Amino acid sequence: MKTSKNNLPPVILLGGGPIALSISRALGKNNITCYAIDEIDSIVYHSRYCRGIKHLQNGESDIWLDWLIEQGHKLTQKAVLIPCCDYGLKIIVENRKELEKLYILPEGNDEITLAMLDKYKTYQLAKSLNIPIPEIWNIESIYDLEKIVDEIKFPCVLKPRISHEFSFRFQGRKMFEVKNKSELFYFYNLTQQYNLKMLVTEIIPLGSNGYNGYYTYLDQNYNPLFHFTKLRLRQYPNLYGLGTYNVTTWDPEVIKLGLKFLQGIKLKGIATLEFMCDARDGKLKLLECNPRFTGTTELLHKSGLNWALFVYNRLVGLPTPSMDYYKRGVYIIKPLADYLAFKELKRNGKLSLFEWVKSLLHIQHFYFWSWSDPKPFFVNSYCFWKRRLLELFKTLKFRRVQNLQFVKDKHIL
């Protein structure tokens, strides 16, 4: 590994895919060398601003940690570790004493950071501070589920307490939507093959203000060093997917509630929160808190806040860029994914073609596109259509088998 130009410490990004891509672009344009440890098909490996180290499969093993310790002893200059996923964050928090001898690590209150990785503990802390949350049921065993199943209103959601453990086992899913008791027991038993800790949560009817995000950075005295809010307009899948269309806002209510939570739990460093407006009472309900960079990092950069450089400079002791102002009304979209989000909404009678097109009549920014770094955009588009064509092929093949079976059964009759 080489140092950056001007002898700036290099950066090692832990996971994150598109998140790592946004950070590497922001830092690379400032002559900071970035490396990434991620899945073998990660989009960040195609960026001119990042050097893929090698494929180190994450999951239950400690291969990332072993590599970091081995490599750290070889470095002539400490590198900065930046986690872009929960798994990477967990490695740093649980091994801070050992890693801080070799690397420059993110600021944080490790006990609280670990609590934020556990959705149930997050909700419990929020409840103790009178922060509104969805109705939840913690399920420790099948016996717990049997006791409370009659209290649960369907449909509901069965979601993991530890997201990265769940996503490793059920790739492409964040949770299970559950329509009735039999589905609830079925999906719960499915998760218990891997001894996953699970929650049941109500489905909150979406209010007019949708999903609100709050982003900040708290110093050692828990003072916010900047404020940023945004609104998630659409996501795919509609109920529990990733954002496909977002816009920057300035929402004092979101800021006030977010700070109440963060300062109440004494979180330090990066903080990103997501709230949902409940259509029943108009209140904001806390959904999650991530003490790391998240998928909307690129929106901050597009709106004028170089968040990645701010964090890097603070960690290495350089003057930080101004974070006093950002542009409101900046839109960012994943065009292909947003089209799928629209199709699902249209199918459910929630969005017409005219309304969708009208919502797009703004200057648009894109998550993956960069004039100076175009390859990730084209690779992502290729992979998207490849997946869609494979799904279509499987669907057509399934229908063909069904038709052949129907003809065969009819002939027998």
Secondary structure, DSSP 8 states (H G I E B T S, - for coil): ----GGG---EEEES-THHHHHHHHHHHTTT--EEEE--TT-GGGG-TT-EE------SSS-HHHHHHHHHHTT-SS-EEEEE-SHHHHHHHHHTHHHHTTTEE-----HHHHHHHTSHHHHHHHHHHTT-----EEEESSHHHHHHHGGG--SSEEEEESSHHHHHHHSTT-S-EEE-SHHHHHHHHHHHGGGT--EEEEE---EEEEEEEEEEEEE-TT--EEEEEEEEEEEEESTTT-EEEEEEEE--HHHHHHHHHHHHHHT--EEEEEEEEEETTT--EEEEEEESS--TTHHHHHHTT--HHHHHHHHHHT------S---SS-EEE-HHHHHHHHHHHHHTTS--HHHHHHHT-S-EEESS--TT--HHHHHHHHHHHHHHHHHHHHHHHHHHHHHHHHHHHHHH-
